[in-house]
């Protein structure tokens, strides 16, 4: 049975995500959870729900989700910020209520509850990260029940303070590492795509029941796994997934990761010579090799042109392609050569690297 808390004025929540994915995350929150997005900032979406329960943990495009304790975009970069952090933490939030909502989502711990305080800080400030953490801890004095035990790892409850430039946000973490890492990822390969990014790509692809989705550079199978999961969660009917990779280890890894989720057609192949009939797929969703993944970046234009010829051959007229690349101009030239039209483009930052997620339509 769902553990549910419904109140007239529930506190807002915020999702942390890869910068650039804000529109996709906002769409998932509103469409799948019926939420209302209140504000978006780089890497953050603040929203409200009519009910806060474990359903919030089903979000696929976010790295983490939190109950909002307080937030501010008025930091001064000076040591005076530390006093403000302490005051905002001590006087603003209803911590007892936030802890109750956390328990409603995460359940009651076995034994005594444990807690952990975390601070992340980006940018140059006139104080250290540990100083900001101490300031938050001072504001929490007397707010955390005395019977709760501090813990450095695997704590039942975590309170986070995230500082980026002039902005600070503090909240109670509802998610754990499985929100962003996924339990299906038994095996990994180098430069494997982040599951939350793959989830954003399949949402942009918009595959309908009965369609076929292709990933010609499938790697660890993350995109195909997220497509299977999206179709299952929407309960709208089967979507066939097809994928392959030149690296036999990658194909083995993909099979291992996907086999528990549902059927998938996977094989080793050369993405520039796909063993597929013409006009046989409805969506192409893929993360082609970035320049640094090849021995020579000069290989990228030739690879993309050859791959685009196959994409154009196997994609049905009116079909859609979603691509994540670092070399966006090279990709654009390759697909526009075949008359494909751009539909959407997002500049995203993934683990510090800038990339482009783009949606293209093949003419009818």
C-alpha positions as CSV (number, residue, x, y, z in Angstrom):
1,X,0.0,0.0,0.0
2,X,1.2,3.5,-0.8
3,X,2.5,5.5,2.1
4,X,0.9,8.9,1.3
5,X,0.8,12.2,3.0
6,X,-1.8,14.7,1.7
7,X,-2.0,18.2,3.2
8,X,-3.2,21.6,2.0
9,X,0.2,23.2,1.9
10,X,2.9,20.7,1.4
11,X,6.5,22.1,1.2
12,X,8.0,22.4,-2.2
13,X,10.6,19.9,-3.5
14,X,13.6,20.3,-5.8
15,X,15.3,18.1,-8.2
16,X,19.0,18.2,-9.0
17,X,19.9,17.3,-12.6
18,X,22.4,17.6,-15.3
19,X,22.5,21.2,-16.5
20,X,20.5,21.7,-19.7
21,X,17.9,19.0,-19.0
22,X,15.5,21.4,-17.1
23,X,12.8,21.3,-19.8
24,X,12.7,17.5,-19.9
25,X,12.7,17.2,-16.1
26,X,9.9,19.7,-15.9
27,X,7.9,17.8,-18.4
28,X,8.3,14.5,-16.5
29,X,7.3,16.2,-13.2
30,X,4.1,17.7,-14.7
31,X,3.2,14.8,-17.0
32,X,4.0,11.8,-14.9
33,X,3.5,13.1,-11.3
34,X,0.9,15.9,-12.0
35,X,3.2,18.4,-10.3
36,X,3.5,22.1,-10.8
37,X,6.9,23.5,-11.6
38,X,7.5,26.7,-9.7
39,X,11.0,27.7,-10.8
40,X,14.0,26.4,-12.8
41,X,17.6,27.3,-12.4
42,X,20.7,25.7,-14.0
43,X,20.8,22.2,-12.7
44,X,17.7,22.6,-10.5
45,X,13.9,22.4,-10.8
46,X,11.7,23.5,-7.9
47,X,8.2,22.0,-7.9
48,X,5.1,21.2,-5.8
49,X,3.0,18.1,-5.6
50,X,-0.5,17.5,-4.3
51,X,0.8,14.5,-2.4
52,X,4.3,13.6,-1.3
53,X,4.9,9.8,-1.3
54,X,7.2,7.3,-2.8
55,X,6.0,8.0,-6.3
56,X,8.4,11.0,-6.3
57,X,11.2,8.4,-6.4
58,X,10.0,7.1,-9.8
59,X,11.5,10.2,-11.6
60,X,13.9,9.0,-14.2
61,X,15.5,12.2,-15.5
62,X,16.7,13.6,-12.2
63,X,19.9,12.7,-10.2
64,X,18.3,13.4,-6.8
65,X,15.2,14.8,-5.3
66,X,14.8,16.7,-2.0
67,X,12.3,18.4,0.3
68,X,13.1,22.1,0.2
69,X,14.0,23.5,3.5
70,X,15.2,26.9,2.3
71,X,16.8,28.6,-0.7
72,X,18.4,31.9,-1.5
73,X,20.1,33.6,-4.5
74,X,21.5,36.5,-2.4
75,X,24.9,35.1,-1.2
76,X,27.6,37.7,-1.1
77,X,30.6,35.4,-1.6
78,X,31.9,36.8,1.8
79,X,32.2,35.3,5.2
80,X,29.0,37.0,6.2
81,X,27.2,34.3,4.3
82,X,27.9,31.9,7.1
83,X,25.8,33.8,9.6
84,X,23.0,33.9,7.0
85,X,23.2,30.1,6.4
86,X,22.9,29.5,10.2
87,X,19.9,31.8,10.5
88,X,18.1,30.5,7.4
89,X,18.6,26.9,8.7
90,X,17.5,27.7,12.2
91,X,14.5,30.0,11.6
92,X,13.0,29.2,8.3
93,X,12.1,25.5,7.9
94,X,9.7,23.3,9.9
95,X,12.2,20.6,10.4
96,X,9.9,18.3,12.3
97,X,7.4,18.3,9.4
98,X,10.2,17.7,6.9
99,X,11.4,14.7,8.9
100,X,7.9,13.3,9.0
101,X,7.5,13.7,5.2
102,X,10.8,12.0,4.7
103,X,9.7,9.1,6.9
104,X,6.4,8.9,4.9
105,X,8.5,8.4,1.7
106,X,11.4,6.3,2.9
107,X,9.7,4.3,5.7
108,X,10.8,3.8,9.3
109,X,14.4,2.7,9.8
110,X,15.4,-0.4,11.6
111,X,16.9,0.6,14.9
112,X,17.7,4.2,15.8
113,X,17.5,6.7,13.0
114,X,20.9,7.9,11.6
115,X,21.6,11.2,9.9
116,X,24.3,12.8,7.8
117,X,25.0,16.4,6.9
118,X,26.4,17.2,3.4
119,X,27.7,20.4,1.8
120,X,28.6,20.9,-1.8
121,X,30.1,24.2,-3.0
122,X,31.1,25.5,-6.4
123,X,32.7,28.8,-7.2
124,X,35.1,31.0,-5.3
125,X,33.8,32.1,-1.9
126,X,35.4,33.8,1.1
127,X,35.0,30.7,3.2
128,X,35.6,27.0,2.9
129,X,33.1,24.2,2.3
130,X,33.6,22.9,5.8
131,X,32.8,26.4,7.2
132,X,29.5,26.4,5.4
133,X,28.8,22.8,6.7
134,X,29.5,24.0,10.2
135,X,27.2,27.0,9.7
136,X,24.4,24.7,8.7
137,X,25.1,22.3,11.6
138,X,24.9,25.3,14.0
139,X,21.5,26.2,12.6
140,X,20.3,22.6,13.1
141,X,21.3,22.6,16.7
142,X,18.2,21.3,18.6
143,X,16.3,20.5,15.4
144,X,17.5,16.9,15.0
145,X,16.2,14.6,17.7
146,X,18.8,13.9,20.3
147,X,18.3,10.1,19.9
148,X,19.3,10.2,16.3
149,X,22.9,9.0,15.6
150,X,25.3,10.8,13.2
151,X,26.7,8.6,10.5
152,X,29.1,9.2,7.7
153,X,27.8,6.5,5.3
154,X,24.4,4.9,4.6
155,X,22.6,7.3,6.9
156,X,18.8,7.0,7.0
157,X,18.4,10.8,6.6
158,X,20.6,13.3,4.8
159,X,20.4,17.0,5.0
160,X,22.1,18.7,2.0
161,X,23.4,22.3,1.5
162,X,24.4,23.1,-2.1
163,X,26.1,26.3,-2.9
164,X,26.7,27.5,-6.5
165,X,27.8,31.0,-7.0
166,X,25.3,33.3,-5.4
167,X,22.7,30.6,-4.9
168,X,22.3,28.2,-1.9
169,X,19.7,25.6,-1.5
170,X,19.1,23.4,1.6
171,X,16.9,20.3,1.8
172,X,16.2,16.8,3.0
173,X,17.2,14.2,0.5
174,X,14.5,11.8,-0.4
175,X,16.3,9.7,-3.0
176,X,19.3,7.4,-2.8
177,X,22.0,6.5,-5.3
178,X,19.6,4.1,-7.1
179,X,17.7,7.1,-8.5
180,X,20.7,8.0,-10.7
181,X,22.6,4.8,-11.0
182,X,19.8,2.3,-11.5
183,X,19.8,-1.3,-10.1
184,X,19.7,-2.8,-13.6
185,X,23.2,-1.6,-14.4
186,X,25.0,-4.8,-13.3
187,X,28.0,-4.2,-15.6
188,X,29.7,-1.1,-16.9
189,X,31.9,0.0,-19.7
190,X,34.2,3.1,-20.0
191,X,32.3,6.3,-20.8
192,X,29.0,4.6,-20.3
193,X,26.0,7.0,-20.7
194,X,24.4,8.3,-17.5
195,X,21.0,6.7,-17.0
196,X,19.2,10.0,-16.3
197,X,20.5,11.4,-19.5
198,X,19.4,8.3,-21.4
199,X,16.0,8.7,-19.8
200,X,15.8,12.3,-21.1
201,X,16.7,11.1,-24.6
202,X,14.0,8.5,-24.8
203,X,11.4,11.0,-23.5
204,X,12.3,13.4,-26.3
205,X,12.1,10.5,-28.8
206,X,8.4,10.0,-27.9
207,X,8.1,6.4,-29.1
208,X,4.5,5.2,-29.2
209,X,3.2,1.6,-28.6
210,X,4.1,-0.7,-31.5
211,X,7.1,1.4,-32.6
212,X,10.7,0.1,-33.0
213,X,13.5,2.1,-31.3
214,X,17.1,1.6,-32.5
215,X,20.4,2.4,-30.8
216,X,23.2,1.7,-33.3
217,X,25.9,2.6,-30.8
218,X,24.3,0.8,-27.8
219,X,27.3,0.6,-25.5
220,X,26.1,-0.8,-22.1
221,X,22.5,-0.7,-23.3
222,X,21.4,2.2,-21.1
223,X,19.3,4.0,-23.7
224,X,17.4,0.8,-24.6
225,X,16.9,-0.1,-20.9
226,X,15.4,3.3,-20.3
227,X,13.1,2.9,-23.3
228,X,11.9,-0.4,-22.0
229,X,11.3,1.1,-18.5
230,X,9.5,4.2,-19.9
231,X,7.1,2.0,-22.0
232,X,6.5,-0.2,-18.9
233,X,5.7,2.7,-16.6
234,X,3.3,4.2,-19.1
235,X,1.6,0.8,-19.5
236,X,0.7,1.9,-23.0
237,X,1.9,-1.2,-25.0
238,X,5.1,-2.8,-26.2
239,X,7.9,-0.9,-27.8
240,X,10.5,-3.0,-29.7
241,X,14.1,-2.1,-29.0
242,X,17.1,-3.0,-31.2
243,X,20.7,-2.3,-30.6
244,X,24.2,-3.2,-31.4
245,X,27.9,-2.2,-31.0
246,X,31.2,-2.9,-32.7
247,X,32.7,-3.8,-29.4
248,X,31.7,-7.4,-28.4
249,X,32.3,-6.6,-24.7
250,X,29.8,-3.8,-25.0
251,X,27.2,-6.1,-26.5
252,X,27.7,-8.6,-23.7
253,X,27.4,-5.8,-21.1
254,X,24.2,-4.6,-22.7
255,X,22.7,-8.1,-22.7
256,X,23.5,-8.5,-19.0
257,X,22.0,-5.1,-18.1
258,X,18.8,-5.4,-20.1
259,X,17.9,-9.1,-19.8
260,X,15.9,-8.6,-16.6
261,X,13.9,-5.7,-18.0
262,X,12.4,-7.1,-21.1
263,X,13.0,-8.4,-24.6
264,X,15.6,-6.7,-26.8
265,X,17.3,-7.6,-30.1
266,X,21.0,-7.1,-29.6
267,X,24.0,-8.1,-31.7
268,X,27.5,-7.1,-32.7
269,X,27.6,-4.9,-35.8
270,X,29.2,-2.1,-37.7
271,X,27.0,0.9,-37.2
272,X,27.9,2.1,-40.7
273,X,26.6,-1.2,-42.2
274,X,23.5,-2.0,-40.3
275,X,21.9,-5.5,-40.9
276,X,18.4,-4.0,-41.0
277,X,15.9,-3.5,-43.8
278,X,15.2,-0.1,-45.1
279,X,12.4,1.9,-43.4
280,X,12.3,-0.6,-40.5
281,X,12.6,1.6,-37.4
282,X,10.5,4.5,-36.0
283,X,13.0,6.1,-33.7
284,X,16.8,6.3,-33.5
285,X,18.1,7.3,-30.1
286,X,21.9,7.1,-29.7
287,X,25.1,8.6,-28.2
288,X,27.7,8.2,-31.0
289,X,31.3,8.2,-30.0
290,X,32.7,11.5,-28.9
291,X,36.0,12.6,-30.3
292,X,38.0,11.6,-27.2
293,X,36.6,8.0,-27.5
294,X,38.4,7.5,-30.8
295,X,42.1,7.4,-31.5
296,X,41.8,10.5,-33.7
297,X,39.2,13.2,-33.6
298,X,39.6,13.5,-37.4
299,X,37.7,10.2,-37.6
300,X,34.5,11.8,-36.4
301,X,33.2,13.5,-39.6
302,X,33.7,10.3,-41.7
303,X,32.0,8.2,-39.0
304,X,29.0,10.5,-38.6
305,X,28.5,10.8,-42.4
306,X,28.6,7.0,-42.9
307,X,26.4,6.4,-39.9
308,X,23.9,9.1,-41.1
309,X,23.5,7.3,-44.4
310,X,22.4,4.2,-42.5
311,X,20.1,6.2,-40.2
312,X,18.4,7.7,-43.2
313,X,18.1,4.3,-44.9
314,X,16.6,2.4,-41.9
315,X,14.4,5.2,-40.4
316,X,10.9,5.4,-41.7
317,X,9.7,8.6,-43.3
318,X,8.5,11.0,-40.6
319,X,10.6,9.2,-38.0
320,X,12.6,10.9,-35.4
321,X,16.2,10.8,-34.3
322,X,17.6,11.9,-30.9
323,X,21.4,12.3,-30.6
324,X,23.8,13.2,-27.9
325,X,27.2,14.4,-29.2
326,X,30.0,16.8,-28.4
327,X,30.6,17.6,-32.1
328,X,27.2,19.1,-32.8
329,X,28.2,20.9,-36.0
330,X,29.6,17.7,-37.5
331,X,26.4,15.8,-36.6
332,X,24.2,18.7,-38.0
333,X,26.0,18.6,-41.3
334,X,25.7,14.8,-41.5
335,X,21.9,14.6,-41.0
336,X,20.9,17.8,-42.8
337,X,22.6,16.4,-45.9
338,X,19.7,13.9,-46.0
339,X,17.1,16.6,-45.5
340,X,16.3,16.0,-41.9
341,X,14.9,19.0,-40.0
342,X,15.9,20.1,-36.4
343,X,13.1,20.0,-33.9
344,X,14.8,20.7,-30.5
345,X,18.3,21.3,-29.1
346,X,19.5,21.3,-25.6
347,X,23.0,22.2,-24.5
348,X,23.8,19.9,-21.6
349,X,26.8,19.5,-19.3
350,X,27.6,15.9,-18.2
351,X,30.3,15.4,-15.7
352,X,31.8,18.7,-16.6
353,X,31.7,18.1,-20.4
354,X,29.5,20.2,-22.7
355,X,27.4,18.2,-25.2
356,X,24.4,18.8,-27.4
357,X,21.2,16.7,-27.2
358,X,19.3,17.3,-30.4
359,X,16.0,16.0,-31.9
360,X,15.7,15.6,-35.7
361,X,12.8,14.7,-38.0
362,X,13.1,12.8,-41.3
363,X,10.8,14.1,-44.0
364,X,7.6,12.3,-44.8
